[in-house]
Amino acid sequence: MRILVVDDTEAVLLLISRFVEALGHVAIPARDGAEAIRIWREERPELVLMDMMMPIVSGPEAAATIKAESGETWVPIVFVTGIGEESRLAEAIEQGADDYINKPVNLRVLEAKLKAFQRTLELNRKVREQSTKLADYYARAEEEKRVVQHLMEQMVNAERLSDSQLEYWLSPAESLSGDMIAAARTPGRVLHLMLADGIGHGLTAALNVLPLTQPFYSMTEKGYAISDILVEMSKKVRQVLPVGRFVAVVLIAIDEANGCIEVWNGGMPTVLAIDDGGDVLHRWASSHLPLGITPTDEVDATTERYYFDTPGSVVAYSDGLTEARCSDGQSFGVSRLLDILRRPADVRLESVKAELGAHLADTAHHDDISLVLGHFGARLREAIRPAAERRRAFELAGFLGGAEQAWQYGLQLGAAELKYFNTVPFMMSFVNEIKALAPHKSDVFLMLTELFVNALDHGLLQLDSSIKQQPGGQERYLAARKASLAQLESGRIDIVLTGLRSDGQDVLRIHVRGTGAGFAWQAPESAGCGLALVQALSEHLAFQGAGNEVVAYYLLDTSLVLNP
């Protein structure tokens, strides 16, 4: 140790200094309090041996200055005191002095005290090092949390969570949440919702759910079904997360146009469909394992559908809500949640927050809490007006006479490809890249879907649409479609999109042709509301032959094209 020895008596100063050096330490002499302060500032010794009574600045005054300037660094100060200085010694110790030794100095006692302080200083040094490391670790952890939180905010896309059909609440147990809520609409205006719960909570759990966002948003934007999105999510989770990490997920699709709610529940609490009075219309219990547990090719992507004929809400939540415990260990519970959901629809979410707050009182919840309310039955899709009312007067025949082909994109699918290929979402990737088409992608998606489904279901597979109108008909129709498609051995569907341009005006031509027998498109039971929708959107719609070929023209509003 470097020890500052302070005494105004030369003999005492020399004795203590020589003894300190004999013990292997470095002695730094000073002859009064003022010199001691100056040397301490220059040398910063680890320990001070100081006389009480000295000229210019006394020992206690010098000790007070050294203690004040040392800050958080501990500098032991030991007073060397004589008889009759006990009262001032008590004051000095109260002001920060650490120990004392009487004159005449007992060198054996001094040696023992120096050894004790050396041990304490070494321990103090280790504590400071650990404190510095902990501070650095904390700073890095906080920066990592800040970065992850920024990434989550960007990847979750909060703007899409402001959908008028959606209400949600997310309360993390720590600064980061392992629960994630995401929402997006397909080009056909189907609302997709995702509620994911990563194992644990905090930073680790938050990182678990991040891989889900990319496939959810990108595939929803292209019009893929939630069953297809689920498969890609499973691939991402298996690829990115370490072994032993998994994510409980519920995916929901609310299709207002067809009055259908589709749900896949893997490891989450039971999802509910309730009417406006809070009565339960349908339940989707978890029937699948969380993502990440089984290989992707073993994941069952089968969804469960419910067709509604009354307005209501889909309710999904994480187990952190119902398992939140108050100070006496009582959980919030499912029954309490169901009672709150019977309250008016416009106060349900706030009521859950208030009731949970009252239940917890001053107790912090130890798991992330999330709640999603997806409303249905309002038929949010805007009414389709006739083309003549939607757009300025347009003469198609005159346009076609002088139009040039700006671009063309075609796709030909045989029987083998039709069994597995997601045709319309695949083509929407191209549609989104064409500037003139992108602002109209919702209409284009609806037209492509209807014309392709007609060519496949009625033209090639010869399915009967009237099945859908019967009780339970939607499920029987989908089952028949799946079986017929699996048995399809021959046939082909060609789809060609062509961009026509003349005098600054663009028109999309959609040409769909199948090699099947066609269908009676003029019959009301065959046409249905789908073809009526295409007719309303199109400038012109014409079937040819036996109904196995159709051409539709769609007027593009070039004023909607965004310049880069």
N, C-alpha and C positions, 0 to 999 in steps of 0.2 A: 504494500500500500504506500501511497504518497501521503505523508502525515505533516500537517502544518503544526509546528511547535511554537507557542507564543508565551514569552515570559520576559519581564523587564529586568530580572536578575540574571546576570550573565552566567553565574555558576550553575543555577538551576537549568537554564536554557541549554547549556553545554552538556550537563549530565543526562537530561532526558533525550536530547538529540542523539548522543552517542549510544545510549541504550536502545533507542528505536532502530538505529542503523545496525546495531549488533544483532537484532532480531530479524534482519533481512529487509527492513522497510527503508523508504527514502524519507529523510527528515528535511523539512523546509523551515528554517528558523525565521522568527519575527520578534521584534522587541517591544512592540506596543500594539494597541488595538487598531490604530489607523494603518500601520504597516501590514498588520494581519489581513485587513480588508483588501488592501491594494494587492498583496501577494495572492490572496484567494481568487481575486478576479482574474489574475494573469495565469495562475498555475492550476486552478480548480482541483485541489487535493481531495482525496476521498474522506479524510478524517481530520479533526482539529483537536489538539491538546492545548488548552488556553488557561492562563492565569486569570484570576478574578480582578485583582486590583492592579491597574496599570495606568501610566500617564497618557495624556491626550485623549484616547478613547478607551473606556474600561472594557473588561472582558464581556459582561452582559450586553453592553451596547454593540460591540463588534459581533457577538453571537446573533443578536437580533437582525443585524444587517445581512449577515451571511445567510441566515435562514430565509429571510425575505427574498434574497436574490437567487437562491438555489431552486426556488419554485418546486416542481414535483420531484426533483432529484433529492434523495435523502443524503444529507451530509451530517454524520454524527459529530456532536460537539461535546467534549469531555472537559469539565473544569477542574483545574488543579487549585485547591483552595486550602487556606490556613485556618487556624483556630479563630473564632469570632466572626466569621464571614457567612454563618449559617443562614441568616435572614435574607441576605442578598442572593445566596445560592438558591433558596426556595423560589424567589421571584424569577431568577434566571431559568430555572427548570420549567416554571409555568410558561415562560415565553418561548420555550422550544429547546432548551439544552437537554441532552440525552443522558448524561451521567456525570459523576464527579469522582475525584480521588483526593484524599487529604495529603497535606504536607506534614512532615517530610514524606516524600513519595516512597511507598513500598514497591520496589521494582518487581517483586513477584506478583503482586496484585495488578500492577500496571500491565505486565505481560499477559495475564489471564484476561483482563478487560480488552486488550488489543486483539487477542485471538477470538474472543466472543464477537467483537464488532466486525472482525474480518469475515466470520461465518455469516453474520447477519447481512453484511454488505453483499456477499456473494449470492445469498438467497434473494436479496432485494434486486440484484442485477438480473437474475434469472426471471424474477417476476416481471420486471420492466420489459425484458425481451419478449416474454410470453404476451404481455399486454400489447406490445407493438405488433406482434404477429397477429393477435386477435383483432386489433384495430384494422390492420391491412386486410385480413380475411373478411371482416365485416364490410369494409369499403368495397372490396371486389364482389362480395355477395350482393350488396345493394345495387352495384352497377349491373351485375348479371340480371337481377330481378327487373331493373329498369329497362334493360334491353329486351328481355322476354316479354315484359308487359307491353312495350311498344310493338313488338312483333305480333303479339296476340291481338292488340287493337287494330293493327293493319290487316291481319289475316281474317279476323272475324267480320270485318266490314260493318261497322256500326250503322252506316246509312241504311243498309238493307234490313236491319232490325227495327227500323221505324215504320215498317209496313203497317197499314191501317188494320190489317186482319190479325195482328199479333200484339200480345202483351207479354212482358217477361220481367223477371227479377232474378238477380244473381248477387249473392253476398258471400265473399270469400272468407274462409277461416283465418287466412293470413293475408299478406299483401298481394299474393297471386292466387288465382283460383284454379283448381283442378277440374272444375266444371266448365263446360263451354256450350254456349247457345249460338246457333247460326241459322240464318234464314235467307232464302233466295227464291226467285220465281223462274220457272221454265219459260221458254218462248211462248208456250201455250197458256201462260198465266197460272199454272199450277203452283201452289205455294209449298215449298219444301222446307221442313224444319228439322234441325238436328239438336239433340241434347246429349252431350257426352260427359262421362264422369271418369276421370283418370284415377288409378289406384293411389290412395293417400291424398295429401293436399299440399299446397305450397308450390315451390318451384318445380320439384320433380313431377308432381301430378300435372302441372301446367304444360310441361314439355311433352308429356305422354299424349295429350290431346291435339297438339299442334299439327301432326301429320294428317289429320282428318280434313282440314279446311280446304286444301288444294283440290282434291277430287270432288268434294262436295260442291264447291262453287263452280269449278270449270265444267263439270259434267251436268250440273243443273242448268247452267247457261246454254248448253247445247241440247237440252231436252231429254236427257237420259232419265230412265225410271230409277226409283230409289234402290231397287234390287241390283241394278247395274252399278250404281254408285257404291253400294255396300261392298261389292266384290273388290273394287279398286281401293276402298278404304282398308279392307283386310290386308291387301297386298302391301300398302304403305306401312301399316302397323307392324306387320311381320318383318318388313325390310328395315325399318328405322329403329324400332324399340328393342332393347336387350331382352334376352330370355327371362321370363318371369314377370314382365310388365304387360298389362292388358288394359283395355278401355271398354267400359260398359257404354252402350250406345243405343239410342232410340232414334229412328228416322221416320218422319211423318210426311205424307203428301196429301194436301187438301185440294181436291179438284172440284171447284165450284160448278163448272160447266156440266160435269157428269154426275154431280151429287155424290162423290165418292171420297172416302178417307182411307188411306192405305198406310199401314204401320208395320215396321220391323222393330222388335224389341229384343235386345241382347243384353240381359243382366241389369236392366233398369227396373224401378218400381212399376207397378201396373199403370198403364196409360188409360185415361178415361175419356169417353165422349159424353158430355152432359148437355141437357137442353137448357133453355133460358131460365127455367125454374130450379135448376141444379140437380134434377133427377138424372141418374146414370142411364144412358142409352146403350152403351157398349163398353166392354173392357178388353184391353189388350195386355194380358199378363206376359211376363218374359218367358219366351219359349225357345230362346237361343242363348248360347254362351257369349260372353263378351269377346270383342275382337282381340286377336293376339294369342288366344289360348290354343285354337286348332289351326292347322294349315288352311290356306285359302281354298284349296280344292275340296275341303271337307266342310266348308261353311255353307249352311242351308240359307239361301237368300230368299226363301219363300216369304211373302208378305201376307198379311191378313187385311181384307177389305171390309168396310162398312158403308152401306149406301144410306144416306140420310134423306129424310123428307121434312125435316123441321130444323129451324135454326138452333145453334148451340155453340159449344166450345170443346176443343180437345185440350185435355189437361195432362201435362207431363211434368215430372219433378224428380229431383235426386233424393236419395235416401237421407241426405243431410237435413232435409226439411222435416220429415216425419220422425226422425230419430234424434232431433235436437232435444237435449235434456236440461231441465232446470236444476236448481241447486239441490233439490231433494231426490234427483235421479229420475224423475218422471219424464217420459218422452212426449213430444207434441202429438204424435199419433195420427193414423189415417182417418179415424172416425171424426176427430176434431176438424181435420181438413175438409172432409165431406160436408160437415155441418156448415162451415164457412162458405163453401161453394154454393150453398142454397141461397145465399144472399144475392141481391140484384147484380147483374153482370157487370155494371159499370163501377162497382165498388169491391169486387171480389179480390183483386190483386192487393189493393191497399189494406183490405181487411185481414188478409193472410199476414202481411207485414206487421200490422198492429197487434194481432193476436199472438204471433210468435214473439214479438218484443215483450208483451206482457207476460208470456209464459216463461221466457228466459230471465226477465227482470235484469239484474246486473251480471248474470252469468254469460260468459262468452260461449258461442257455439264452437264446437271443436271439429266440425266438418263443413265443407263448402255447401252452400244452400242455393238451389236454383229452382225456378218455377216458370213454366211456359203455358200460356193460354193462346191457342190458335182458334180463332172464331170461324164458323162456317155457316152457310145458309143464306148469306146476304147476296149471293150472285154478283160479286164485285165486277165481273167483266162488263165493260161498257156495252150497251146495246148497239148492235150493228145496224147502221143506216144504209139505205140503198146507195149504190155507187154514185148515182146521179146527184144525191144530196151531199155526199161526202166530198166530192171533188168538182172542180170546174168542168164545164161542158167539154166533152172529149169525143172525138169522132175516130173510133178504132180503125174503121176501114181505110180512111184517108191516111192515118198514121202508118198502117202496114204497107201502104203503097209506096212510101218514100223512106221507110226505116232501113237502117243498116244493122247488121249483127255486131254488137260491141264485144260480146264474150259468150262462151257456151261451156256448160259443165254437164257431163253425163255419167250415168251409173247403170250398169247392167248386172242383174243378180239372177243366178240360177237357183234351182231347188235346194242344192246343198248350202248355198250362202244364205238363202232366205231363212233357214232354220236357226241361225245364230247371229246374223248381222243386224246391228242397230242402225237401220238405214237412215231414218230422218235425222237423228242426232249427228250422225256422221256427215250428212250433207249440210247441216247447220254450221259446221266448222268452216265450210266454204262461204256460206251466206254471210257469216259475220265478218269475213275479210273483204267483201265487195262493198265499197262505200255507198253505192246507191241502194243496196239491199239492207244494210245494217239497221237503219232507223225503222224498217218495216219487218224486222225479224219475227215479231210475234204473229203478224198476219201470215207471213210466208210459212212459218212453222205449222200453223193451223191448216193451211191449204195443203201443204205437202203431206201432213199426217193423214188428213181425211182422204185424199186421192190415193195415197199409197195403201192405206188400210182397205179401201174399197177394192183396189186391184188385187190385193192379196186375199182378204177374207172372203169376198163375194165372187171375184173373178176366178182365182185359182182354187181356193179351198171350198167354194160353194156353200158357205155358211149362211144360215137363215137368221136375219136380223130380228125377226119377230120373237125369237127366244128371249131377247133382252126384256121384252115387255111383260113377261110372265113372272110370277113370284119366284125370287131366287134366280131369275133368268140371267143376270149378269155373270154370276159365278159359273153357271152351267155353260154359258156361251164361251167364257174364257177357257174352261176345261176342254170344250169341244175344239176350240181353236188350237190349243196346245197339242191335242191328240192328232188332229188333222195335219198340222204342220210337221209333226214328227214322222208321219207316214208319207209326206209329199216326196214323190220320186222324180217328177218332171215338171217343167214349166219355167217361165222366165218373166221378169218384170224389168222394163227399161224406163228410166227416168232421165229426162233431159231438161235442164234449165238453160234458158237463152235470154240474154240481155239485148233488147232492141232499142235503138236510139235514133231520134230524128228531131232536128231543130231544138236541141236542148232538152227534149222530153225523153224519159226512159220508161220502158214497159218490160215487165218480166213475163216470159212465156213459160208455162209449166206443161210439159208433155209427158204423160204417163201411159204406158202401153203394157198389157199383160198378154201372155199366150193362152190364158184360160178361156173358159166358155163365156165369160162376161156375166153381166147381171142386168135385170130389168130396172135400170136406174130411174125410169119415169114413174114407177110404182111408188106411192107414198111410203109403204112399209119397207121398201128397199132404200129409198133416198134418206129418210130420217132427217134429223135436224142438222147433221153434219154437212150434207150436200147443200142444204139451204144456207148454211153459213158460208160455204165456198162461193155459192151463187151471189150472195150479198157482197162479198169482198171483191169479186172479179168484175172486170169490165165486160168479159165475155167468157162463157163456159159452154163447151160443146163436147158431147159424147159421140163417138163414132163406132161403126160396126155394131156388134152385139153388146156394146157397153164395156168392152175390154180395152178401149182406148179413149183418152180424154185430153183436151187441151184447154188450159185456162190462161187468160191474160189479166195481169194485175198492174195497175197504173202506179208508178213510183213518183212520189212527191220529191223532186230534186231539191226543194228548198230546205228539206230536213237534213241533207247531207252535211256533216260537220267537216269543216276544213281543218287540216292538221296544223 
